[in-house]
């Protein structure tokens, strides 16, 4: 029988300004910002659904819709604010990865491409949602209002689906970065 002996060398915990700690913090800020954006997007979607329901009820009963779009406009502003938070957090996370000698250029490039995908999502898809909402609000009190709201909701649903997919990809990249840093750290 062969017996193997393994030696484990314990190192002191990394310093707070160590590159891997900086990466972890930047990634946590990015993930928190993405989670807040996803929460705001879901809340916006719920408000949009409620507005659609009320518009359809008013249309079915022949009554004038009693709708105040103020809450929806405030939700739009919060959603746009969260998107800006994500942009800033992504830039910090990307810089922390690029500055770390333990992270390969390939991984930095992969994360950069994911960030570009996320930026495109926020710039184009979120803009489309906001434009559809603006068009719907211009039709407030008309028969076309509910239809325009439904188009805005479809755009919102596409945005949320893409956001969820992108968040999953970014979390996977975070795991890969952590494993790569750990592997290179252990090689030293």
C-alpha positions in Angstrom: 0.0 0.0 0.0 1.2 3.5 -0.9 0.8 6.2 1.6 1.0 9.8 0.6 1.9 12.7 2.8 0.7 16.2 2.0 2.1 19.3 3.4 -0.1 22.3 3.9 1.6 25.7 4.4 -0.6 28.2 6.1 0.0 31.8 5.1 -1.1 34.8 6.9 -4.4 36.3 5.7 -3.9 38.8 2.8 -3.4 42.4 3.7 -6.4 44.7 3.1 -4.7 46.3 0.2 -3.5 43.1 -1.4 -4.5 42.7 -5.1 -6.8 39.8 -4.5 -8.6 41.7 -1.7 -9.0 44.7 -4.0 -10.4 42.5 -6.8 -12.8 40.9 -4.4 -14.0 44.3 -3.1 -14.4 45.6 -6.6 -16.3 42.5 -7.7 -18.6 42.7 -4.7 -19.4 46.4 -5.4 -20.2 45.4 -9.0 -22.3 42.5 -7.9 -24.2 44.6 -5.4 -24.8 47.3 -8.0 -26.1 44.6 -10.4 -28.4 43.1 -7.8 -29.8 46.6 -7.0 -30.4 47.1 -10.7 -32.2 43.8 -11.0 -34.4 44.7 -8.0 -35.2 48.1 -9.5 -36.0 46.5 -12.8 -38.4 44.0 -11.2 -40.1 46.8 -9.2 -40.4 48.8 -12.4 -41.9 45.8 -14.1 -44.5 45.4 -11.4 -45.5 49.0 -11.5 -45.8 48.7 -15.3 -48.0 45.6 -15.0 -50.2 47.4 -12.5 -50.5 50.4 -14.8 -51.4 48.2 -17.7 -54.0 46.3 -15.7 -55.7 49.6 -14.6 -55.6 51.0 -18.1 -57.3 47.8 -19.5 -59.9 47.9 -16.8 -60.7 51.5 -17.5 -60.9 50.7 -21.3 -63.1 47.7 -20.7 -65.5 49.7 -18.5 -65.5 52.6 -20.9 -64.5 54.9 -18.1 -61.6 57.4 -18.3 -58.5 55.9 -16.8 -57.5 57.3 -13.5 -53.8 56.9 -13.8 -51.0 58.9 -12.4 -47.7 58.1 -14.1 -45.6 59.8 -11.4 -44.6 56.6 -9.5 -43.6 55.0 -12.8 -41.5 58.0 -13.8 -39.8 57.9 -10.4 -39.1 54.2 -10.9 -37.6 55.0 -14.3 -35.3 57.5 -12.6 -34.2 55.0 -10.0 -33.6 52.4 -12.7 -31.4 54.8 -14.6 -29.5 55.7 -11.4 -28.9 52.0 -10.7 -27.6 51.5 -14.2 -25.1 54.4 -13.6 -24.0 52.7 -10.4 -23.4 49.5 -12.3 -21.3 51.3 -14.9 -19.1 52.8 -12.3 -18.7 49.5 -10.4 -17.9 47.6 -13.6 -15.1 50.1 -14.4 -13.6 49.7 -10.9 -13.8 45.9 -11.1 -12.2 45.9 -14.5 -9.4 48.2 -13.3 -8.7 46.0 -10.3 -8.4 42.9 -12.5 -6.2 44.7 -14.9 -3.9 45.9 -12.1 -3.5 42.5 -10.6 -0.4 40.6 -11.8 -2.0 37.3 -10.9 -4.8 37.7 -13.4 -4.1 36.7 -17.0 -4.7 39.1 -19.9 -7.1 36.6 -21.4 -9.4 36.8 -18.3 -9.2 40.6 -18.2 -10.2 40.6 -21.8 -13.1 38.2 -21.2 -14.3 40.4 -18.3 -13.9 43.5 -20.4 -16.1 41.9 -23.1 -18.7 41.0 -20.5 -18.7 44.6 -19.3 -19.1 45.8 -22.9 -22.1 43.5 -23.3 -23.5 44.9 -20.0 -22.9 48.5 -21.2 -24.7 47.7 -24.5 -27.6 46.2 -22.5 -27.9 49.3 -20.3 -27.4 51.8 -23.1 -29.5 50.3 -25.9 -32.1 48.0 -24.2 -32.7 50.3 -21.2 -33.0 53.2 -23.6 -35.6 51.3 -25.6 -37.6 50.7 -22.5 -37.5 54.3 -21.6 -38.5 55.4 -25.1 -41.4 53.0 -25.1 -42.5 54.4 -21.7 -42.2 58.0 -22.9 -44.3 57.1 -26.0 -46.9 55.4 -23.7 -47.1 58.4 -21.4 -47.7 60.7 -24.3 -50.8 58.6 -25.1 -52.1 58.8 -21.6 -55.9 58.9 -21.7 -56.2 57.4 -25.2 -57.0 53.9 -26.4 -53.5 53.5 -27.5 -52.1 54.0 -24.0 -52.5 50.3 -22.9 -51.0 49.1 -26.2 -48.0 51.3 -25.8 -47.6 50.3 -22.2 -47.7 46.6 -23.3 -44.9 47.4 -25.8 -42.9 49.1 -23.0 -43.5 46.0 -20.8 -42.2 43.7 -23.5 -39.1 45.8 -23.9 -38.7 45.8 -20.1 -39.1 42.0 -20.0 -36.4 41.6 -22.7 -34.1 43.9 -20.7 -34.7 41.9 -17.5 -34.0 38.6 -19.3 -30.7 39.9 -20.8 -29.8 41.4 -17.4 -30.3 38.1 -15.7 -28.2 36.3 -18.4 -25.4 38.9 -18.1 -25.4 38.7 -14.3 -24.9 34.9 -14.5 -22.0 35.3 -17.0 -20.4 38.0 -14.8 -20.7 35.7 -11.7 -19.1 32.9 -13.6 -16.2 35.2 -14.7 -15.9 36.2 -11.0 -15.4 32.6 -10.0 -12.9 32.0 -12.8 -10.9 35.1 -11.7 -10.9 33.9 -8.1 -9.7 30.4 -9.1 -7.0 31.9 -11.4 -5.7 34.2 -8.6 -5.8 31.3 -6.2 -3.9 29.0 -8.6 -1.2 31.6 -9.3 -0.9 32.5 -5.7 -0.4 28.8 -4.7 2.2 28.5 -7.5 4.3 31.2 -5.9 
